[in-house]
């Protein structure tokens, strides 16, 4: 059964990759206009938040004036945002459900487009589409953005995608990988799987040891350390946490200072960013979980190679959630990955190609790693690649 399923997934992947990049480019650029054509640009934007406002502004540049905003937040009903009226989904559906296309402009880690589409269809909306084809049409404005980018870019990396698929260690990983490649090419959210609980510490992938030396790269305000302490029952040897954003770092150190002394004394916090060289780089601070290295950043932060920083340490578990800098951080810890063989949990949703580049980079750093992929939120958000050494792989 497993071989048959894997063969089927491989066949489906090859079918997806058979499209010519030029054909994908043409398909993507025309997708939104084709979807809304029956309604002659009669559009309702469902979601009056930041993404909805940005979409509204871009449509107006094209001379398209949406009919209104629909939003689930009752506090917004019967208000106007950027000159556009906001109504309840029920009211909008009653007025425009059979005469307009409803474009879902909600962009959140916790949003599930499939649920929203079902809600609007149940209210009587005949055409409900995601924001993906609209972002393809106006790619110069909206792309790239995290895991979103143009489909033709996927097809130019066929060999890398095939290599990543080949090294995945279980059927769940291969199934998720193919689904996410499918989504990157077609924008169909219904192909995506169900999120898995316990981000960074999923029970089917890894079990924590009592003497774990946990390195938290992108520690934010201590949220992952909280989860680590909960999952380890506070039994560990040492935690080393890196967080370059000054505001986040203050929250992180405040959190650690409030822990019991026997725990706090084993946690070291450092205001550093992980990279592939020692340097100072611009950083966009003040964005909470989205704070990141950026050429447009207002401040500079110190960057280090983990191979240098952790020369005297023996890390057993490294977590990386660093807003797209994961590849550089992996390049900066090649010795650690080869010699110490820590478990690695690295986010792969910060760029379109990280889905395949990060698994391959980890496997190249240590061919003995077993590679797993797990989604921890809907719509490809919080997808994590786990690299597990032989002695820590859970046997089913």
Secondary structure, DSSP 8 states (H G I E B T S, - for coil): -HHHHHHHHHHHHHHHHTS-HHHHHHHHHHHHHHHHGGGTT-EEEE--SHHHHHHHHHHHHTT---SEEE-S-GGGTTEEETTEEEE-HHHHHHHHTTTSEEEE----TT--HHHHHHHHHHTT-SEEEESHHHHHHTHHHH-SBTTB--HHHHHTTHHHHHHHHHHB-SHHHHHHHHHHHHHHHH--GGG-----SSTT--TTT----TT-EEEEES-TTSHHHHHHHHHHTT--SEEEEE---HHHHHHHHHHHHTS-HHHHTTEEEE--EE-SSSEEEEEE-S-GGG-EE-TT-SEEEEEE-HHHHTTT---SEEEE--TT-HHHHHHTTHHIIIII--EEEEE--SSTTHHHHHHHHHHHH-TT-EEEEEE-SSTTTTEEEEEE-GGG----
